[in-house]
Each structure stands twice: as structure tokens, then as C-alpha cells.
């Protein structure tokens, strides 16, 4: 996991933990509510676009198994507004693109924007400076944030965790000290270290109606290999 990703996760944890206490006290004490709103945009580019994640792909994008989305949770409490945006991409936009997204958000009253990618290997290459499909992706992310801002409402937060056993550590240490790269593990041989814990944040309206679920789980989304040339959010998108 990248240093940048850890900063995003740490920031989100701080937001969620502080927001949970703020929301509880606000609802029970009748003070200013903790507000949240959600926006979603399809950011799937057109066909022919080079795909991210594998060097040996036979072609660019040939179709869409499932759309790629930008999903924004916009929160407001204590006079500050924060957007957490998850994108079905291999990586977030390059720094200049992130600056443009944040500047647009700042212009409509969003103080901070956290961007995190699900790391799917079946999304467009984001490192191509000036690629014609990048403005559409940035615009879709900005639209999702704007939608979330428009839908702010008082909410309640719940936090939980569970264990999910679908991952393996592909660097398997042998008895002689060598490291074997085990790309697949059909025989489900024991490997480690692993983090099987999934953290979950549930967001509901004050009436208890579900609005969104945030999940953090450490498992590389590479269900399909380089022979797949269709857009897909991989297992995080399906989840």
C-alpha cells in the first residue's frame, strides 16, 4: 500500500471517528447535526483507451463488463465540509488533475477532498498527460462531489468489522529462506502475513433508512488477468 493511500485512510478514519461522536451528540443534544450527502457518476471512458495495470495486454478497451464509478460522500460538521471520493480506477488522477478537482470543490464550498482509488486493473491508464479521456473523468468526479453537496442531510453513523477469507500473500516464504511468487493459490496453501479484517461504516438517515456503506478491506483486485480488455471495477466494484 502506498504512502499516499495510508494518508487517505488515516484521514478518513479521523473524519469518521470524530464525526461519529459529533453526530451522536448532535442528535441526542439537539445541536447542529452532522450532515452527509452522496453522489455517484459513471466515469467509464470510450473504447480503445489503454488499460492500466498489465504490460502485456493485447489491446485497449474493447468493451464494458461493468461501469466505472466515482462515488462521493460529502460531510459537514463544525463549519467544515469534506468530500471522500472513491473511484473505480487503478490510481487517482495525477497531481495537476487532483488540484483541478479540489479547486472546483473549493469553489462550491467543499474545504477538503480525499481521493482514493479501488486499484482495479481494468480501468484506463491515468499517467498519460493530456490524454483526451482524462477531462471527462475529472469532470465526473467533480459532478459526484457537487451532487453529494446538494443532498446533505442529518445522518447517523455506525461502525463495525468482520473477517473475510479470500486473500493470500503471493510472496510465500519457503523453508530454505527463498521467496516464491505465488500468483494464484487454487490449493489454498497457508500464507502470511494477511489482514483479513474488513472495517465497515454504515450511514443512515435519522429514520434509520440506509444511505451508504463504506468498506475498507486489504485485498489486491486482480480477479481477472491481462487477457481481459473490458472495463470493470473488479470485485470492489461488484461489492
GIQUI-V618637 format. One record per backbone hydrogen bond with DSSP energy under -1.0 kcal/mol. CO is the residue of the C=O (numbers start at 1). NH is the residue of the N-H. E is the energy in kcal/mol with one decimal. If there is no record, write none. Layout:
# GIQUI-V618637
((CO | NH | E) (CO | NH | E))
This chain:
# GIQUI-V618637
((2 | 6 | -1.9) (3 | 7 | -1.7) (4 | 8 | -2.1) (5 | 9 | -2.7) (6 | 10 | -2.8) (7 | 11 | -2.5) (8 | 12 | -2.6) (9 | 13 | -2.8) (10 | 14 | -2.3) (11 | 15 | -2.3) (12 | 16 | -3.1) (13 | 17 | -2.9) (14 | 18 | -2.3) (15 | 19 | -2.6) (16 | 20 | -2.5) (17 | 21 | -1.5) (18 | 22 | -2.2) (19 | 23 | -3.5) (20 | 24 | -2.3) (21 | 25 | -2.2) (22 | 26 | -2.4) (23 | 27 | -2.6) (24 | 28 | -2.4) (25 | 29 | -2.5) (26 | 30 | -1.3) (34 | 155 | -2.0) (35 | 76 | -2.3) (36 | 153 | -1.3) (37 | 74 | -3.1) (39 | 72 | -3.2) (41 | 70 | -2.7) (49 | 61 | -2.5) (50 | 125 | -2.3) (61 | 48 | -3.2) (63 | 231 | -2.7) (68 | 43 | -2.7) (69 | 88 | -2.4) (70 | 41 | -2.2) (71 | 86 | -2.6) (72 | 39 | -2.1) (73 | 84 | -2.9) (74 | 37 | -2.2) (75 | 82 | -2.9) (76 | 35 | -2.6) (77 | 80 | -1.9) (80 | 77 | -2.1) (81 | 111 | -1.4) (81 | 112 | -1.6) (82 | 75 | -3.6) (83 | 114 | -3.2) (84 | 73 | -2.8) (85 | 116 | -2.5) (86 | 71 | -2.8) (87 | 89 | -2.2) (87 | 118 | -2.4) (89 | 119 | -2.3) (94 | 98 | -2.1) (95 | 99 | -2.3) (96 | 100 | -2.0) (97 | 101 | -2.3) (98 | 102 | -2.6) (99 | 103 | -2.6) (100 | 104 | -2.2) (101 | 105 | -2.2) (102 | 106 | -2.7) (103 | 107 | -1.8) (105 | 108 | -1.1) (105 | 110 | -2.6) (106 | 109 | -1.3) (112 | 83 | -2.7) (114 | 85 | -3.1) (116 | 87 | -2.2) (122 | 232 | -2.2) (123 | 52 | -3.3) (127 | 129 | -1.2) (128 | 131 | -2.1) (131 | 134 | -1.5) (133 | 137 | -1.4) (134 | 138 | -2.6) (135 | 139 | -2.7) (136 | 140 | -2.2) (137 | 141 | -2.2) (138 | 142 | -2.3) (139 | 143 | -2.6) (140 | 144 | -2.2) (141 | 145 | -2.0) (142 | 146 | -2.3) (143 | 147 | -2.6) (144 | 148 | -2.2) (145 | 149 | -2.3) (146 | 150 | -1.9) (147 | 151 | -1.1) (149 | 152 | -1.1) (153 | 36 | -2.4) (156 | 204 | -2.3) (158 | 202 | -3.4) (160 | 200 | -2.8) (162 | 198 | -3.0) (170 | 172 | -1.0) (170 | 182 | -3.6) (172 | 180 | -3.2) (174 | 177 | -2.0) (178 | 174 | -3.2) (180 | 172 | -2.8) (185 | 188 | -1.8) (196 | 164 | -2.6) (198 | 162 | -1.9) (199 | 216 | -2.4) (200 | 160 | -2.6) (201 | 214 | -2.9) (202 | 158 | -2.4) (203 | 211 | -3.1) (203 | 212 | -1.7) (204 | 156 | -2.4) (205 | 208 | -2.2) (209 | 205 | -2.5) (212 | 203 | -2.8) (214 | 201 | -2.6) (216 | 199 | -2.3) (217 | 219 | -1.1) (220 | 222 | -1.8) (225 | 228 | -1.5) (229 | 62 | -3.1) (231 | 65 | -2.4) (231 | 66 | -1.4) (233 | 237 | -1.7) (234 | 238 | -1.8) (235 | 239 | -2.6))
